[in-house]
Amino acid sequence: MKDYIQNQLDAALHIFYPKLCLSCNVEWPIKNNAFCFECIMSMSYSIDFLQKDNAFMQKFYGRVPIEFGASLLNFYKVSKTQDMMHRFKYKHQKRIGQVLGNELALKLKSCLFFNSPDLIIPVPLTRKKEALRGYNQAWVIGNEISKELNITIRKDVLLKKEETKTMTRKGRAERAMAAFSSLMINNAGSLKGKHVLIVDDIMTTGATLESCALKLLEHEVGLLSFVTLASAKSR
């Protein structure tokens, strides 16, 4: 009887204050979830957490040594993931990053070959870009991991000192060089011998993560791991 009354109250509240799916913004999400059934079934989750030698890790072979690497979702053009990531990054819909960031944290928590790092560092934005967006999306994701796994997150260590010119038509090597030259390290002593988890929203060529890793390696970081919400894929 108590459950029946609660369900009726929830239904009544939904009429006046609709709680809609975070992805399609149309359907009512399933219980204890932010997404409706149809959106959950259509989201392309990666298998990175099921195998250590995964496609994400392979992307960095011969480029930079990493202990662990994974994405929560596969990112395809014209998909629900693309739409959600666009709204999170450019439309001030911070909750998308918080919900998916928590999902990512839970995946890490249950992953058998993920060794907990000492420190989380989000990929930085310039002050101007962060002010424009209202937040650093990588920090939003990293903060959810920090809370769930009880790991310190620092946004004052790896900084971006200038705006990088558009790299749309540049290759991976040129992107990495441009990104690397725009980075600087603060409080370098806090990095020595530490296992650092670098967090970003999307991994495309891997140039941004690579440049961050190389900058940290200049300051005697012990181990490096990467995680992102999504990883770009071609159909």
Sequence and secondary structure as in RCSB ss.txt:
>XXXX:A:sequence
MKDYIQNQLDAALHIFYPKLCLSCNVEWPIKNNAFCFECIMSMSYSIDFLQKDNAFMQKFYGRVPIEFGASLLNF
YKVSKTQDMMHRFKYKHQKRIGQVLGNELALKLKSCLFFNSPDLIIPVPLTRKKEALRGYNQAWVIGNEISKELN
ITIRKDVLLKKEETKTMTRKGRAERAMAAFSSLMINNAGSLKGKHVLIVDDIMTTGATLESCALKLLEHEVGLLS
FVTLASAKSR
>XXXX:A:secstr
 HHHHHHHHHHHHHHHS    TTTSSS   TTSSS HHHHHHS B  GGG SS HHHHTTTTT   SEEEEEEEE
 SSSHHHHHHHHHHHS  HHHHHHHHHHHHHHHHH TT    SEEEE    HHHHHHHSS HHHHHHHHHHHHHT
 EE SSSEEE S     TTS HHHHHHHHHHTEEESSGGGTBT EEEEEEEEESSSHHHHHHHHHHHTTTB EEE
EEEEEEE   
